């Protein structure tokens, strides 16, 4: 037969309701304390986020240290970057005395014209570039030109360890570099005051370095079989810059148009002709 449900009697004692109220109060206090701690954590997190945002915005506006330093390097200030020597400990190596003879040709890093009649004109620093099916091609040949108003600047940087004796060479055949019908003329080779790299995008007659000395005056006889092969030796430390100018000799005083010299210079060969170059020779 089915069993009847069982019921328990509700206590009629007053203490039971009091106990229930006490337990409810304990639960309320317990959970209210837990919620208070959660509120404190949330407020602390929001405060930290706000402080971090303020610090980030202030630092990005006040100082540029958060930006990539390479983004601030330009052609005008790249020379300010430190150029440490890569030849660490080379001075401590025992070497033969006298040193073994070695040499190599150092071609100019910059070959560019300036024009006294157009003092603010800037010549193209890559005149032979062209677009091919594979992209932009930039040949290494550079124009050398000397007239009554145009002169050519050459800038070199000495390189390599223990190659601190230099020879500056001016080497060209006259019959292929001049106007054969012109009269004989003089060209001057000047040294310029330039301890900084030339900026070919702003280089003009009005911005070129000043002349510090004249190294030589070369007589050129057009139409002859003369081959100019002038050179001069000087000391040169690693990473030094040397800047020279090939120009007509005093065109204002002479007042004629006989002075004309031109060729395209490449960057190859052990004895390049025609060319202006430096030969570096071993010193250790």
Phi, psi and omega in degrees: 000151184291146180273145179274148180295150180258140180237148175252145183282140176283133182292136178264006181283138180293337182293333183293318179293326178294319178297320179297319179296321179296317181294322178295321179294322178296318179296319181297316179295323181297311184284329177294324176294321178296317179295324179297319178295322178297320178297319179297317179297317180296317179295320178296319180296315179297320179296319178297318179297317179297317180297316179298320179296317179297316180298317181297314181294319181294317182292324181288333180273321186281318183234153179261019183289344180279350181269160179291122182298334180292339180289343182262000181277127179231175177297333182282331185240006182295335180291346179284345177293139181293138178244080181292151179289132176276358186264061183287127177080000182293331180291342183270358181276132177288130184231158181291148177235123358290163183294151175290133184289128173217150176207162173205161181268129177251113181273153181295141175285330181230131168228115184206147182268157168226156187230118182291334179278344176230073192298337181256003182283134180250121180285155177293129181272000178215067192289340184260006183295149178207160181263126178247179179294341180261358180126191182285129179249132182237093179299153184275349179296141177228147183278135171246123182219136178224121174223186179298333182247341184251134173231164183240133178258142178233130175234131181242152168235122181286141187228173173073159184269139174067025178240064192251026169238125187239150172234121175272125183243138168238113191222113178202146174279133185291320188293339179253002184241359183226174173276115189295341182267358183279163176279162176302148181213170180246140171243149180244140175249115183253151167260136184252154180275093183213106175261000180244151177298141177288136175265105186291347180274349178233000185289123177214178180297326182282342182249356183292154179296156181284156178282129177259330180197158174254120185280320184197156170241119187256125177274130182241129180247095183300148179084352180267174176267018181298140172240113179285125179218074181262144175208157179215138183263147178202162178278144182212119177277160179301137173073018175278150175257136177230129183235132182229160178226128175257120187217166173288147181283116173041061183296332180293322181283321182285320173066031174230175183249026181289332184285112178205124184216134182201141169198168174253123186260133177260178180239058180204159178101150178273340177220070188292139177216131351281147184189155165244122186208170175244136172255120178264137187237144184294143176237355176227000000 
